[in-house]
Amino acid sequence: MTDSSDIDAVIKALAHPVRRQILTWLKEPEHWFADQAHPLEYGVCAGMIDKHTGLSQSTTSAHLSTLQKAGLVETQRIGQWIYYKRNEANIQAFLEAIGESL
């Protein structure tokens, strides 16, 4: 985290309970997404996340986009699918920055 705008973006992303839930699921993908066809090292397919949220595809996509813009998740495209996984380095940097600033 380089400045307060980065911290603010993360805080705003974390303000919604669905986005926090997605991050929780991505922390232990083998528990929540064990039935995914591709290896979990790639991340979790957006379609699998859609199923878990119970929300529309467009709503889930908007939540994932917010997490990505805040730097909390990374993406990888394989064919037509996008896979998401936590950006642990940025999450740790956020935790350190918030700890230093408060």
MOPAC internal coordinates of N, CA, C and O (Angstrom, degrees):
PM7 1SCF
backbone

  N    0.0000 0     0.00 0     0.00 0    0    0    0
  C    1.4542 1     0.00 0     0.00 0    1    0    0
  C    1.5211 1   107.80 1     0.00 0    2    1    0
  O    1.2310 1   121.67 1   -56.85 1    3    2    1
  N    1.2916 1   114.40 1   123.15 1    3    2    1
  C    1.4510 1   117.77 1  -176.09 1    5    3    2
  C    1.5178 1   113.79 1   -98.02 1    6    5    3
  O    1.2310 1   119.85 1   151.70 1    7    6    5
  N    1.3091 1   117.90 1   -28.30 1    7    6    5
  C    1.4625 1   118.27 1   179.61 1    9    7    6
  C    1.5227 1   110.83 1  -153.56 1   10    9    7
  O    1.2310 1   121.38 1    -1.31 1   11   10    9
  N    1.3211 1   114.96 1   178.69 1   11   10    9
  C    1.4650 1   119.64 1  -175.15 1   13   11   10
  C    1.5224 1   112.48 1   -66.63 1   14   13   11
  O    1.2310 1   119.55 1   154.72 1   15   14   13
  N    1.3378 1   118.46 1   -25.28 1   15   14   13
  C    1.4710 1   119.21 1   178.78 1   17   15   14
  C    1.5296 1   110.32 1   -67.90 1   18   17   15
  O    1.2310 1   119.99 1   145.99 1   19   18   17
  N    1.3397 1   117.63 1   -34.01 1   19   18   17
  C    1.4613 1   120.80 1   175.34 1   21   19   18
  C    1.5251 1   110.43 1   -65.35 1   22   21   19
  O    1.2310 1   120.92 1   135.57 1   23   22   21
  N    1.3135 1   115.84 1   -44.43 1   23   22   21
  C    1.4682 1   120.79 1   178.81 1   25   23   22
  C    1.5230 1   109.81 1   -62.72 1   26   25   23
  O    1.2310 1   120.17 1   136.99 1   27   26   25
  N    1.3180 1   117.28 1   -43.01 1   27   26   25
  C    1.4640 1   121.22 1   179.42 1   29   27   26
  C    1.5200 1   111.49 1   -61.99 1   30   29   27
  O    1.2310 1   119.98 1   139.64 1   31   30   29
  N    1.3351 1   117.64 1   -40.36 1   31   30   29
  C    1.4659 1   121.13 1   179.65 1   33   31   30
  C    1.5236 1   110.70 1   -63.03 1   34   33   31
  O    1.2310 1   120.43 1   139.60 1   35   34   33
  N    1.3217 1   116.78 1   -40.40 1   35   34   33
  C    1.4646 1   120.38 1   178.74 1   37   35   34
  C    1.5272 1   110.35 1   -67.81 1   38   37   35
  O    1.2310 1   120.47 1   136.04 1   39   38   37
  N    1.3162 1   116.72 1   -43.96 1   39   38   37
  C    1.4679 1   120.08 1  -179.91 1   41   39   38
  C    1.5282 1   110.07 1   -60.87 1   42   41   39
  O    1.2310 1   120.24 1   137.42 1   43   42   41
  N    1.3254 1   117.15 1   -42.58 1   43   42   41
  C    1.4660 1   120.50 1   178.27 1   45   43   42
  C    1.5239 1   111.00 1   -63.75 1   46   45   43
  O    1.2310 1   120.36 1   139.79 1   47   46   45
  N    1.3316 1   116.92 1   -40.21 1   47   46   45
  C    1.4687 1   120.54 1   178.47 1   49   47   46
  C    1.5189 1   111.18 1   -64.64 1   50   49   47
  O    1.2310 1   120.66 1   142.45 1   51   50   49
  N    1.3226 1   116.34 1   -37.55 1   51   50   49
  C    1.4624 1   120.82 1  -178.45 1   53   51   50
  C    1.5331 1   112.87 1   -79.51 1   54   53   51
  O    1.2310 1   120.12 1   171.55 1   55   54   53
  N    1.3162 1   117.37 1    -8.45 1   55   54   53
  C    1.4562 1   120.94 1  -176.25 1   57   55   54
  C    1.5287 1   112.99 1   -69.48 1   58   57   55
  O    1.2310 1   120.05 1   159.78 1   59   58   57
  N    1.3226 1   117.50 1   -20.22 1   59   58   57
  C    1.4621 1   119.76 1  -178.02 1   61   59   58
  C    1.5267 1   110.39 1   -98.19 1   62   61   59
  O    1.2310 1   119.99 1   -49.46 1   63   62   61
  N    1.3257 1   117.62 1   130.54 1   63   62   61
  C    1.4690 1   120.53 1  -176.43 1   65   63   62
  C    1.5333 1   114.31 1   -61.99 1   66   65   63
  O    1.2310 1   119.74 1   148.45 1   67   66   65
  N    1.3219 1   118.10 1   -31.55 1   67   66   65
  C    1.4726 1   119.29 1   178.69 1   69   67   66
  C    1.5193 1   110.20 1   -66.15 1   70   69   67
  O    1.2310 1   120.10 1   140.29 1   71   70   69
  N    1.3178 1   117.41 1   -39.71 1   71   70   69
  C    1.4740 1   119.83 1   179.85 1   73   71   70
  C    1.5279 1   110.87 1   -68.08 1   74   73   71
  O    1.2310 1   120.29 1   142.82 1   75   74   73
  N    1.3135 1   117.04 1   -37.18 1   75   74   73
  C    1.4758 1   119.17 1   175.32 1   77   75   74
  C    1.5231 1   110.29 1   -65.60 1   78   77   75
  O    1.2310 1   120.36 1   142.15 1   79   78   77
  N    1.3226 1   116.92 1   -37.85 1   79   78   77
  C    1.4610 1   120.21 1   178.74 1   81   79   78
  C    1.5242 1   110.98 1   -65.18 1   82   81   79
  O    1.2310 1   120.08 1   138.10 1   83   82   81
  N    1.3210 1   117.44 1   -41.90 1   83   82   81
  C    1.4650 1   121.29 1   177.76 1   85   83   82
  C    1.5296 1   109.90 1   -59.23 1   86   85   83
  O    1.2310 1   120.20 1   134.74 1   87   86   85
  N    1.3190 1   117.22 1   -45.26 1   87   86   85
  C    1.4693 1   120.10 1   178.21 1   89   87   86
  C    1.5290 1   111.30 1   -62.02 1   90   89   87
  O    1.2310 1   120.26 1   142.73 1   91   90   89
  N    1.3148 1   117.11 1   -37.27 1   91   90   89
  C    1.4651 1   120.76 1   177.29 1   93   91   90
  C    1.5231 1   110.16 1   -63.88 1   94   93   91
  O    1.2310 1   120.38 1   134.03 1   95   94   93
  N    1.3247 1   116.88 1   -45.97 1   95   94   93
  C    1.4713 1   120.23 1   177.90 1   97   95   94
  C    1.5284 1   111.07 1   -60.54 1   98   97   95
  O    1.2310 1   120.50 1   137.56 1   99   98   97
  N    1.3314 1   116.65 1   -42.44 1   99   98   97
  C    1.4655 1   120.29 1  -177.73 1  101   99   98
  C    1.5222 1   112.19 1   -70.49 1  102  101   99
  O    1.2310 1   120.31 1   162.34 1  103  102  101
  N    1.3155 1   117.01 1   -17.66 1  103  102  101
  C    1.4662 1   119.99 1   177.68 1  105  103  102
  C    1.5251 1   110.49 1   -69.54 1  106  105  103
  O    1.2310 1   120.39 1   147.00 1  107  106  105
  N    1.3270 1   116.87 1   -33.00 1  107  106  105
  C    1.4654 1   122.25 1   178.72 1  109  107  106
  C    1.5351 1   109.54 1  -130.00 1  110  109  107
  O    1.2310 1   120.09 1  -114.03 1  111  110  109
  N    1.3279 1   117.44 1    65.97 1  111  110  109
  C    1.4704 1   119.39 1  -174.99 1  113  111  110
  C    1.5316 1   113.35 1   -62.60 1  114  113  111
  O    1.2310 1   120.35 1   150.40 1  115  114  113
  N    1.3222 1   116.93 1   -29.60 1  115  114  113
  C    1.4668 1   119.43 1   179.63 1  117  115  114
  C    1.5309 1   111.69 1   -65.78 1  118  117  115
  O    1.2310 1   120.38 1   154.57 1  119  118  117
  N    1.3036 1   116.89 1   -25.43 1  119  118  117
  C    1.4621 1   121.16 1   177.36 1  121  119  118
  C    1.5328 1   111.52 1   -80.61 1  122  121  119
  O    1.2310 1   120.52 1   136.15 1  123  122  121
  N    1.3226 1   116.61 1   -43.85 1  123  122  121
  C    1.4601 1   121.62 1  -172.76 1  125  123  122
  C    1.5288 1   114.51 1   -91.37 1  126  125  123
  O    1.2310 1   120.41 1   154.35 1  127  126  125
  N    1.3237 1   116.82 1   -25.65 1  127  126  125
  C    1.4678 1   120.42 1  -173.12 1  129  127  126
  C    1.5264 1   111.82 1  -129.12 1  130  129  127
  O    1.2310 1   120.21 1  -143.49 1  131  130  129
  N    1.3114 1   117.20 1    36.51 1  131  130  129
  C    1.4632 1   121.87 1  -176.44 1  133  131  130
  C    1.5276 1   112.80 1   -61.75 1  134  133  131
  O    1.2310 1   119.91 1   156.49 1  135  134  133
  N    1.3229 1   117.77 1   -23.51 1  135  134  133
  C    1.4577 1   120.92 1  -177.45 1  137  135  134
  C    1.5324 1   113.61 1   -88.20 1  138  137  135
  O    1.2310 1   119.97 1  -171.56 1  139  138  137
  N    1.3287 1   117.67 1     8.44 1  139  138  137
  C    1.4668 1   120.66 1   178.56 1  141  139  138
  C    1.5251 1   109.66 1   -69.03 1  142  141  139
  O    1.2310 1   120.38 1   -41.14 1  143  142  141
  N    1.3314 1   116.87 1   138.86 1  143  142  141
  C    1.4613 1   122.05 1  -177.23 1  145  143  142
  C    1.5328 1   112.52 1   -69.67 1  146  145  143
  O    1.2310 1   119.93 1   135.71 1  147  146  145
  N    1.3325 1   117.73 1   -44.29 1  147  146  145
  C    1.4678 1   120.84 1  -179.51 1  149  147  146
  C    1.5229 1   109.75 1   -81.63 1  150  149  147
  O    1.2310 1   120.46 1   -25.75 1  151  150  149
  N    1.3358 1   116.73 1   154.25 1  151  150  149
  C    1.4752 1   119.51 1   177.37 1  153  151  150
  C    1.5326 1   111.50 1   -58.69 1  154  153  151
  O    1.2310 1   120.81 1   -38.13 1  155  154  153
  N    1.3151 1   116.05 1   141.87 1  155  154  153
  C    1.4618 1   121.36 1  -178.01 1  157  155  154
  C    1.5279 1   112.58 1   -69.43 1  158  157  155
  O    1.2310 1   119.71 1   167.42 1  159  158  157
  N    1.3283 1   118.16 1   -12.58 1  159  158  157
  C    1.4713 1   120.25 1   176.00 1  161  159  158
  C    1.5262 1   110.79 1   -60.79 1  162  161  159
  O    1.2310 1   120.16 1   152.78 1  163  162  161
  N    1.3358 1   117.30 1   -27.22 1  163  162  161
  C    1.4636 1   121.44 1   177.35 1  165  163  162
  C    1.5171 1   111.46 1   -72.76 1  166  165  163
  O    1.2310 1   120.72 1   157.47 1  167  166  165
  N    1.3134 1   116.23 1   -22.53 1  167  166  165
  C    1.4554 1   122.87 1  -172.46 1  169  167  166
  C    1.5119 1   108.49 1   116.34 1  170  169  167
  O    1.2310 1   120.85 1    11.87 1  171  170  169
  N    1.3075 1   115.97 1  -168.13 1  171  170  169
  C    1.4668 1   122.22 1  -179.36 1  173  171  170
  C    1.5170 1   108.47 1  -110.32 1  174  173  171
  O    1.2310 1   121.21 1   -48.64 1  175  174  173
  N    1.3139 1   115.30 1   131.36 1  175  174  173
  C    1.4611 1   121.50 1   179.94 1  177  175  174
  C    1.5295 1   110.06 1   -61.91 1  178  177  175
  O    1.2310 1   121.10 1   -41.39 1  179  178  177
  N    1.3161 1   115.50 1   138.61 1  179  178  177
  C    1.4636 1   120.70 1   179.40 1  181  179  178
  C    1.5258 1   111.17 1   -55.87 1  182  181  179
  O    1.2310 1   119.95 1   144.35 1  183  182  181
  N    1.3092 1   117.70 1   -35.65 1  183  182  181
  C    1.4616 1   120.86 1   179.24 1  185  183  182
  C    1.5165 1   112.69 1   -63.08 1  186  185  183
  O    1.2310 1   120.61 1   143.80 1  187  186  185
  N    1.3300 1   116.45 1   -36.20 1  187  186  185
  C    1.4649 1   120.37 1   177.49 1  189  187  186
  C    1.5351 1   110.14 1   -67.43 1  190  189  187
  O    1.2310 1   120.95 1   140.40 1  191  190  189
  N    1.3267 1   115.79 1   -39.60 1  191  190  189
  C    1.4676 1   120.14 1   178.67 1  193  191  190
  C    1.5256 1   109.27 1   -65.41 1  194  193  191
  O    1.2310 1   120.51 1   138.76 1  195  194  193
  N    1.3443 1   116.62 1   -41.24 1  195  194  193
  C    1.4680 1   120.69 1   176.55 1  197  195  194
  C    1.5214 1   111.12 1   -53.23 1  198  197  195
  O    1.2310 1   120.62 1   132.05 1  199  198  197
  N    1.3220 1   116.42 1   -47.95 1  199  198  197
  C    1.4675 1   121.09 1  -178.03 1  201  199  198
  C    1.5261 1   111.42 1   -60.20 1  202  201  199
  O    1.2310 1   120.60 1   140.38 1  203  202  201
  N    1.3249 1   116.46 1   -39.62 1  203  202  201
  C    1.4637 1   120.32 1  -177.64 1  205  203  202
  C    1.5237 1   112.96 1   -72.01 1  206  205  203
  O    1.2310 1   120.17 1   147.61 1  207  206  205
  N    1.3308 1   117.28 1   -32.39 1  207  206  205
  C    1.4694 1   118.45 1  -178.32 1  209  207  206
  C    1.5174 1   111.82 1   -74.57 1  210  209  207
  O    1.2310 1   120.75 1   148.96 1  211  210  209
  N    1.3271 1   116.17 1   -31.04 1  211  210  209
  C    1.4589 1   119.03 1  -175.54 1  213  211  210
  C    1.5176 1   112.64 1    76.09 1  214  213  211
  O    1.2310 1   120.63 1  -171.60 1  215  214  213
  N    1.3163 1   116.40 1     8.40 1  215  214  213
  C    1.4629 1   121.89 1   179.81 1  217  215  214
  C    1.5259 1   109.58 1  -100.16 1  218  217  215
  O    1.2310 1   120.47 1    -8.59 1  219  218  217
  N    1.3086 1   116.70 1   171.41 1  219  218  217
  C    1.4669 1   120.10 1   176.93 1  221  219  218
  C    1.5267 1   109.53 1   -65.26 1  222  221  219
  O    1.2310 1   121.38 1   -22.21 1  223  222  221
  N    1.3146 1   114.97 1   157.79 1  223  222  221
  C    1.4663 1   120.51 1   179.22 1  225  223  222
  C    1.5213 1   110.61 1   -59.64 1  226  225  223
  O    1.2310 1   120.04 1   139.06 1  227  226  225
  N    1.3265 1   117.53 1   -40.94 1  227  226  225
  C    1.4673 1   120.10 1  -177.47 1  229  227  226
  C    1.5300 1   111.61 1   -68.28 1  230  229  227
  O    1.2310 1   119.98 1   143.69 1  231  230  229
  N    1.3297 1   117.64 1   -36.31 1  231  230  229
  C    1.4663 1   120.83 1   178.40 1  233  231  230
  C    1.5244 1   110.30 1   -68.52 1  234  233  231
  O    1.2310 1   120.65 1   135.31 1  235  234  233
  N    1.3249 1   116.37 1   -44.69 1  235  234  233
  C    1.4672 1   120.07 1   178.05 1  237  235  234
  C    1.5234 1   110.20 1   -62.70 1  238  237  235
  O    1.2310 1   120.37 1   137.95 1  239  238  237
  N    1.3141 1   116.90 1   -42.05 1  239  238  237
  C    1.4632 1   121.35 1   178.53 1  241  239  238
  C    1.5252 1   111.26 1   -60.10 1  242  241  239
  O    1.2310 1   120.39 1   140.44 1  243  242  241
  N    1.3182 1   116.87 1   -39.56 1  243  242  241
  C    1.4700 1   120.33 1   178.14 1  245  243  242
  C    1.5261 1   110.65 1   -64.88 1  246  245  243
  O    1.2310 1   120.01 1   139.47 1  247  246  245
  N    1.3253 1   117.58 1   -40.53 1  247  246  245
  C    1.4635 1   120.56 1   177.18 1  249  247  246
  C    1.5354 1   110.73 1   -63.87 1  250  249  247
  O    1.2310 1   120.32 1   136.44 1  251  250  249
  N    1.3265 1   116.99 1   -43.56 1  251  250  249
  C    1.4654 1   120.39 1   179.36 1  253  251  250
  C    1.5245 1   111.16 1   -64.67 1  254  253  251
  O    1.2310 1   120.42 1   142.20 1  255  254  253
  N    1.3096 1   116.81 1   -37.80 1  255  254  253
  C    1.4599 1   121.14 1   177.46 1  257  255  254
  C    1.5284 1   111.47 1   -63.17 1  258  257  255
  O    1.2310 1   120.67 1   138.59 1  259  258  257
  N    1.3126 1   116.33 1   -41.41 1  259  258  257
  C    1.4687 1   120.70 1   177.80 1  261  259  258
  C    1.5256 1   110.62 1   -62.68 1  262  261  259
  O    1.2310 1   120.44 1   136.86 1  263  262  261
  N    1.3299 1   116.76 1   -43.14 1  263  262  261
  C    1.4664 1   120.38 1   178.39 1  265  263  262
  C    1.5229 1   110.93 1   -63.79 1  266  265  263
  O    1.2310 1   120.75 1   141.15 1  267  266  265
  N    1.3364 1   116.16 1   -38.85 1  267  266  265
  C    1.4640 1   119.83 1   179.37 1  269  267  266
  C    1.5253 1   111.53 1   -67.72 1  270  269  267
  O    1.2310 1   120.19 1   135.63 1  271  270  269
  N    1.3261 1   117.24 1   -44.37 1  271  270  269
  C    1.4666 1   120.79 1   179.72 1  273  271  270
  C    1.5226 1   111.73 1   -62.44 1  274  273  271
  O    1.2310 1   120.50 1   148.26 1  275  274  273
  N    1.3272 1   116.65 1   -31.74 1  275  274  273
  C    1.4680 1   121.01 1   178.21 1  277  275  274
  C    1.5210 1   111.73 1   -80.22 1  278  277  275
  O    1.2310 1   120.25 1   173.93 1  279  278  277
  N    1.3271 1   117.13 1    -6.07 1  279  278  277
  C    1.4617 1   120.93 1   178.46 1  281  279  278
  C    1.5218 1   113.94 1    81.30 1  282  281  279
  O    1.2310 1   120.01 1  -164.31 1  283  282  281
  N    1.3273 1   117.58 1    15.69 1  283  282  281
  C    1.4628 1   120.82 1  -177.87 1  285  283  282
  C    1.5158 1   113.23 1   -87.26 1  286  285  283
  O    1.2310 1   120.10 1   159.65 1  287  286  285
  N    1.3412 1   117.41 1   -20.35 1  287  286  285
  C    1.4582 1   121.81 1   176.41 1  289  287  286
  C    1.5190 1   109.73 1  -132.02 1  290  289  287
  O    1.2310 1   121.91 1   -24.95 1  291  290  289
  N    1.3180 1   113.94 1   155.05 1  291  290  289
  C    1.4628 1   122.19 1   174.84 1  293  291  290
  C    1.5178 1   107.38 1  -113.60 1  294  293  291
  O    1.2310 1   120.78 1   -25.82 1  295  294  293
  N    1.3286 1   116.11 1   154.18 1  295  294  293
  C    1.4569 1   119.83 1   179.13 1  297  295  294
  C    1.5190 1   111.00 1  -123.26 1  298  297  295
  O    1.2310 1   122.12 1   -24.44 1  299  298  297
  N    1.3264 1   113.55 1   155.56 1  299  298  297
  C    1.4621 1   121.30 1   174.00 1  301  299  298
  C    1.5153 1   106.97 1  -143.37 1  302  301  299
  O    1.2310 1   120.74 1   -51.63 1  303  302  301
  N    1.3192 1   116.18 1   128.37 1  303  302  301
  C    1.4630 1   120.49 1   178.29 1  305  303  302
  C    1.5184 1   108.47 1   -93.81 1  306  305  303
  O    1.2310 1   121.41 1   -49.54 1  307  306  305
  N    1.3326 1   114.91 1   130.46 1  307  306  305
  C    1.4584 1   121.76 1   173.87 1  309  307  306
  C    1.5186 1   105.88 1  -129.98 1  310  309  307
  O    1.2310 1   121.12 1   -70.08 1  311  310  309
  N    1.3360 1   115.46 1   109.92 1  311  310  309
  C    1.4595 1   119.62 1  -174.75 1  313  311  310
  C    1.5156 1   109.27 1    63.35 1  314  313  311
  O    1.2310 1   121.04 1    52.12 1  315  314  313
  N    1.3160 1   115.62 1  -127.88 1  315  314  313
  C    1.4665 1   119.76 1  -179.05 1  317  315  314
  C    1.5160 1   112.59 1   -91.38 1  318  317  315
  O    1.2310 1   120.08 1   177.84 1  319  318  317
  N    1.3297 1   117.45 1    -2.16 1  319  318  317
  C    1.4619 1   121.33 1  -173.55 1  321  319  318
  C    1.5215 1   111.97 1  -102.78 1  322  321  319
  O    1.2310 1   121.05 1   -31.20 1  323  322  321
  N    1.3229 1   115.59 1   148.80 1  323  322  321
  C    1.4602 1   121.26 1   175.37 1  325  323  322
  C    1.5229 1   107.56 1  -113.03 1  326  325  323
  O    1.2310 1   121.23 1   -47.89 1  327  326  325
  N    1.3232 1   115.25 1   132.11 1  327  326  325
  C    1.4589 1   122.67 1  -179.17 1  329  327  326
  C    1.5231 1   109.10 1  -110.49 1  330  329  327
  O    1.2310 1   121.27 1   -39.67 1  331  330  329
  N    1.3232 1   115.17 1   140.33 1  331  330  329
  C    1.4607 1   122.05 1  -176.65 1  333  331  330
  C    1.5170 1   110.36 1  -119.05 1  334  333  331
  O    1.2310 1   121.25 1   -40.38 1  335  334  333
  N    1.3282 1   115.21 1   139.62 1  335  334  333
  C    1.4558 1   120.59 1   169.48 1  337  335  334
  C    1.5169 1   108.95 1  -145.02 1  338  337  335
  O    1.2310 1   121.67 1   -21.10 1  339  338  337
  N    1.3116 1   114.41 1   158.90 1  339  338  337
  C    1.4660 1   120.38 1  -178.07 1  341  339  338
  C    1.5280 1   110.14 1   -65.44 1  342  341  339
  O    1.2310 1   121.06 1   -36.05 1  343  342  341
  N    1.3212 1   115.57 1   143.95 1  343  342  341
  C    1.4608 1   121.61 1   172.96 1  345  343  342
  C    1.5241 1   105.86 1   -96.52 1  346  345  343
  O    1.2310 1   121.59 1   -92.68 1  347  346  345
  N    1.3221 1   114.57 1    87.32 1  347  346  345
  C    1.4720 1   120.21 1  -173.46 1  349  347  346
  C    1.5252 1   112.69 1   -61.64 1  350  349  347
  O    1.2310 1   120.00 1   145.26 1  351  350  349
  N    1.3286 1   117.60 1   -34.74 1  351  350  349
  C    1.4668 1   120.14 1   179.52 1  353  351  350
  C    1.5248 1   110.70 1   -63.35 1  354  353  351
  O    1.2310 1   120.18 1   135.68 1  355  354  353
  N    1.3281 1   117.25 1   -44.32 1  355  354  353
  C    1.4675 1   120.04 1   179.50 1  357  355  354
  C    1.5221 1   112.10 1   -70.18 1  358  357  355
  O    1.2310 1   120.43 1   144.17 1  359  358  357
  N    1.3231 1   116.78 1   -35.83 1  359  358  357
  C    1.4642 1   119.61 1   177.57 1  361  359  358
  C    1.5203 1   109.56 1   -63.43 1  362  361  359
  O    1.2310 1   120.37 1   135.70 1  363  362  361
  N    1.3249 1   116.89 1   -44.30 1  363  362  361
  C    1.4652 1   120.61 1   178.92 1  365  363  362
  C    1.5259 1   111.19 1   -64.40 1  366  365  363
  O    1.2310 1   120.45 1   138.93 1  367  366  365
  N    1.3382 1   116.74 1   -41.07 1  367  366  365
  C    1.4706 1   120.52 1   178.65 1  369  367  366
  C    1.5268 1   110.54 1   -62.65 1  370  369  367
  O    1.2310 1   120.34 1   140.43 1  371  370  369
  N    1.3260 1   116.95 1   -39.57 1  371  370  369
  C    1.4676 1   120.50 1   177.14 1  373  371  370
  C    1.5264 1   110.28 1   -62.53 1  374  373  371
  O    1.2310 1   120.25 1   132.45 1  375  374  373
  N    1.3302 1   117.13 1   -47.55 1  375  374  373
  C    1.4567 1   120.39 1  -179.21 1  377  375  374
  C    1.5279 1   111.63 1   -59.97 1  378  377  375
  O    1.2310 1   120.28 1   140.13 1  379  378  377
  N    1.3246 1   117.07 1   -39.87 1  379  378  377
  C    1.4660 1   120.64 1   178.38 1  381  379  378
  C    1.5376 1   110.47 1   -68.12 1  382  381  379
  O    1.2310 1   120.73 1   137.63 1  383  382  381
  N    1.3285 1   116.21 1   -42.37 1  383  382  381
  C    1.4692 1   119.89 1  -178.18 1  385  383  382
  C    1.5215 1   111.20 1   -65.86 1  386  385  383
  O    1.2310 1   120.42 1   138.67 1  387  386  385
  N    1.3152 1   116.80 1   -41.33 1  387  386  385
  C    1.4624 1   119.30 1  -179.80 1  389  387  386
  C    1.5241 1   110.21 1   -69.34 1  390  389  387
  O    1.2310 1   120.64 1   145.17 1  391  390  389
  N    1.3285 1   116.38 1   -34.83 1  391  390  389
  C    1.4622 1   120.40 1   177.20 1  393  391  390
  C    1.5140 1   112.57 1   -65.26 1  394  393  391
  O    1.2310 1   120.62 1   144.17 1  395  394  393
  N    1.3332 1   116.42 1   -35.83 1  395  394  393
  C    1.4691 1   121.21 1  -179.98 1  397  395  394
  C    1.5249 1   111.58 1   -76.48 1  398  397  395
  O    1.2310 1   120.60 1   149.44 1  399  398  397
  N    1.3356 1   116.45 1   -30.56 1  399  398  397
  C    1.4616 1   118.47 1  -173.67 1  401  399  398
  C    1.5241 1   113.24 1   -87.57 1  402  401  399
  O    1.2310 1   119.80 1   162.09 1  403  402  401
  N    1.3253 1   117.98 1   -17.91 1  403  402  401
  C    1.4676 1   119.39 1  -179.36 1  405  403  402
  C    1.5075 1   111.25 1  -103.44 1  406  405  403
  O    1.2310 1   120.10 1   180.00 1  407  406  405

